[in-house]
Amino acid sequence: MKLWLALGTILLSAAAASQTPPSADAPNERRICKSSPDIGSRLARTRRCLTEAEWAAHKQESRRLVREGQARQQNIFVDSCVSRPCGRNN
């Protein structure tokens, strides 16, 4: 019994010693997995695993696309008001 306890202690301490300490850029290298529902299905989900930096870039790109889409919609609305006054039912 004592032999197993000693062996377990040695193995745990060896495993702890083999782990490398986190470096300064380690948080950006940690992978984060997120799942999102598939369109058209109530059960299917897609799982994506990216680093923190990749998720930040993905979020920034998504926001940029939304801003561009909203600006494009505003331009379409303004252009449609050129031929006739907007807000009136003619």
Backbone hydrogen bonds in HBPLUS format (Angstrom, degrees):
<---DONOR---> <-ACCEPTOR-->    atom                        ^
c    i                          cat <-CA-CA->   ^        H-A-AA   ^      H-
h    n   atom  resd res      DA  || num        DHA   H-A  angle D-A-AA Bond
n    s   type  num  typ     dist DA aas  dist angle  dist       angle   num
A0005-LEU N   A0001-MET O   3.10 MM   4  6.39 156.9  2.16 148.5 155.0     1
A0006-ALA N   A0002-LYS O   2.90 MM   4  6.07 158.3  1.94 147.2 152.8     2
A0007-LEU N   A0003-LEU O   2.87 MM   4  6.05 158.9  1.92 148.0 154.6     3
A0008-GLY N   A0004-TRP O   2.87 MM   4  5.99 157.5  1.92 145.5 151.5     4
A0009-THR N   A0005-LEU O   3.01 MM   4  6.18 153.3  2.08 142.3 149.4     5
A0010-ILE N   A0006-ALA O   2.98 MM   4  6.22 157.7  2.03 149.2 154.8     6
A0011-LEU N   A0007-LEU O   2.98 MM   4  6.20 162.4  2.01 149.9 154.5     7
A0012-LEU N   A0008-GLY O   2.95 MM   4  6.11 159.3  1.99 147.0 152.6     8
A0013-SER N   A0009-THR O   2.97 MM   4  6.12 159.0  2.02 146.7 152.6     9
A0014-ALA N   A0010-ILE O   2.95 MM   4  6.09 150.2  2.04 145.8 154.2    10
A0015-ALA N   A0011-LEU O   2.97 MM   4  6.15 152.9  2.04 144.4 151.6    11
A0016-ALA N   A0012-LEU O   2.99 MM   4  6.19 155.6  2.05 145.7 152.1    12
A0017-ALA N   A0013-SER O   3.00 MM   4  6.12 148.9  2.10 139.6 147.8    13
A0018-SER N   A0014-ALA O   3.05 MM   4  6.17 138.7  2.23 140.0 150.0    14
A0026-ALA N   A0023-SER O   3.29 MM   3  5.20 165.5  2.31 105.7 108.3    15
A0029-GLU N   A0026-ALA O   2.93 MM   3  5.09 143.1  2.07 106.6 118.1    16
A0032-ILE N   A0050-LEU O   2.74 MM  18  5.56 172.6  1.75 158.7 158.5    17
A0050-LEU N   A0032-ILE O   3.10 MM  18  5.56 157.8  2.15 148.0 143.7    18
A0034-LYS N   A0048-ARG O   2.88 MM  14  5.50 159.6  1.93 155.0 158.5    19
A0048-ARG N   A0034-LYS O   2.82 MM  14  5.50 167.0  1.84 163.8 165.1    20
A0036-SER N   A0046-THR O   2.85 MM  10  5.39 154.3  1.92 148.9 155.7    21
A0046-THR N   A0036-SER O   2.81 MM  10  5.39 165.0  1.83 161.0 162.0    22
A0038-ASP N   A0044-ALA O   3.07 MM   6  5.64 172.0  2.08 136.4 134.9    23
A0041-SER N   A0038-ASP O   3.36 MM   3  5.76 155.5  2.42 131.4 128.9    24
A0055-TRP N   A0051-THR O   2.91 MM   4  6.24 156.9  1.97 155.3 161.6    25
A0056-ALA N   A0052-GLU O   2.96 MM   4  6.18 154.9  2.02 146.4 153.3    26
A0057-ALA N   A0053-ALA O   2.98 MM   4  6.24 156.3  2.03 145.9 152.1    27
A0058-HIS N   A0054-GLU O   2.88 MM   4  6.07 153.8  1.95 145.0 152.7    28
A0059-LYS N   A0055-TRP O   2.88 MM   4  6.09 156.8  1.93 148.5 154.3    29
A0060-GLN N   A0056-ALA O   2.96 MM   4  6.17 158.0  2.01 146.9 152.9    30
A0061-GLU N   A0057-ALA O   2.93 MM   4  6.11 159.3  1.97 148.1 153.7    31
A0062-SER N   A0058-HIS O   2.94 MM   4  6.14 155.4  2.00 146.1 153.0    32
A0063-ARG N   A0059-LYS O   3.01 MM   4  6.25 158.8  2.06 147.5 152.9    33
A0064-ARG N   A0060-GLN O   3.00 MM   4  6.24 152.9  2.07 145.3 152.9    34
A0065-LEU N   A0061-GLU O   2.98 MM   4  6.25 159.9  2.02 150.8 155.3    35
A0066-VAL N   A0062-SER O   3.02 MM   4  6.28 153.8  2.09 147.9 155.0    36
A0067-ARG N   A0063-ARG O   2.97 MM   4  6.21 163.7  2.00 150.2 154.3    37
A0068-GLU N   A0064-ARG O   2.95 MM   4  6.22 161.2  1.99 152.1 157.2    38
A0069-GLY N   A0065-LEU O   2.94 MM   4  6.10 157.0  1.99 144.4 150.9    39
A0070-GLN N   A0066-VAL O   2.87 MM   4  6.10 158.5  1.92 153.7 159.4    40
A0071-ALA N   A0067-ARG O   2.93 MM   4  6.12 156.7  1.99 148.0 154.5    41
A0072-ARG N   A0068-GLU O   2.91 MM   4  6.09 154.0  1.97 146.0 153.3    42
A0073-GLN N   A0069-GLY O   2.96 MM   4  6.19 153.8  2.03 144.8 151.6    43
A0074-GLN N   A0070-GLN O   3.02 MM   4  6.28 154.2  2.08 145.6 152.2    44
A0075-ASN N   A0071-ALA O   2.99 MM   4  6.26 153.2  2.06 146.0 153.2    45
A0076-ILE N   A0072-ARG O   2.99 MM   4  6.26 152.1  2.07 147.6 154.9    46
A0077-PHE N   A0073-GLN O   3.02 MM   4  6.26 159.4  2.07 148.3 153.5    47
A0078-VAL N   A0074-GLN O   2.94 MM   4  6.16 159.6  1.98 149.2 154.7    48
A0079-ASP N   A0075-ASN O   2.89 MM   4  6.00 161.5  1.92 148.2 153.4    49
A0080-SER N   A0076-ILE O   2.99 MM   4  6.17 146.6  2.11 144.9 153.3    50
A0081-CYS N   A0078-VAL O   3.12 MM   3  5.24 141.0  2.28  99.8 111.1    51
A0082-VAL N   A0079-ASP O   3.30 MM   3  5.41 161.0  2.34 103.0 108.7    52
